[in-house]
């Protein structure tokens, strides 16, 4: 079998960064231990062949050729996040300055920022952008300190959070709308009104919010199916057998900690305890992060349909012990 290379993919018009992410890091190698932060939209990690100690990359998850292609909300988010990381890098590595650059002009470029520390003994100037590459040396204490300051870990255990079921709907909506302001595609998230939620909660729907101390971290929802729902989705099941996994969202501070997948597993347990045989979930076809989690939780794609709020993939799961 011919070896897949960065150049070979580029020659075929395939983005190596996207290919690497979708194929278990076959091109550039696993950078899990170098990861400083990750959420639905971006990755931030230490460079594997750095030009300086602390050389850090911030890359979009979705493919954009350069800054000109970034949606406005995502562009603002990335640069505000980069500023935060630059402050942390300067303090943790005791650098005199942190340079920021983006050089996106290759044939199959994937947008990313580079943050390159300059130290007191080094000369100032643009030559720092092309300093010779060095061997990457892992400094776990510094990595852990940066992750701590970014409030991120390789995976946060949802069992360590406080789960609240008796929620205040106004507080829930305030939390949801704040999350939307951080999303590049806020229309992907549910848009239930206060009246919608009150109706659903009276008909056995449930909403949970997880807290760390007093700060809301993430939320999930379980909605019993109705005959109208099943007809709309072309599903020939009894309504008492089917439950819908409603909107799930995570505060941007905590994204990248595996919380969405953990919420799926929590909903699995609750739904099975309630005697449901099937679960459905709908997701935008371009929401690859959520789709990966859904498919990892053994949901199978049934169809793609257009609803009032746009296209949605429809996924179904049969509980194995049902």
Secondary structure as UniProt FT lines:
FT   HELIX           6..11
FT   TURN            12..13
FT   HELIX           16..22
FT   TURN            23..28
FT   HELIX           32..34
FT   STRAND          35..38
FT   STRAND          42..46
FT   TURN            48..49
FT   TURN            53..54
FT   STRAND          56..60
FT   HELIX           67..69
FT   HELIX           72..92
FT   TURN            93..94
FT   STRAND          97..101
FT   TURN            107..108
FT   STRAND          112..118
FT   TURN            120..121
FT   HELIX           126..130
FT   HELIX           140..149
FT   TURN            150..151
FT   HELIX           158..160
FT   STRAND          162..164
FT   HELIX           169..180
FT   TURN            181..182
FT   TURN            184..185
FT   HELIX           186..188
FT   HELIX           194..202
FT   TURN            203..204
FT   STRAND          206..212
FT   TURN            213..214
FT   STRAND          215..224
FT   HELIX           227..232
FT   TURN            233..234
FT   HELIX           239..241
FT   STRAND          242..245
FT   STRAND          249..250
FT   HELIX           252..254
FT   TURN            255..256
FT   HELIX           259..273
FT   TURN            274..275
FT   STRAND          278..283
FT   TURN            285..286
FT   HELIX           288..296
FT   TURN            297..298
FT   STRAND          300..307
FT   TURN            308..309
FT   STRAND          310..318
FT   TURN            320..321
//
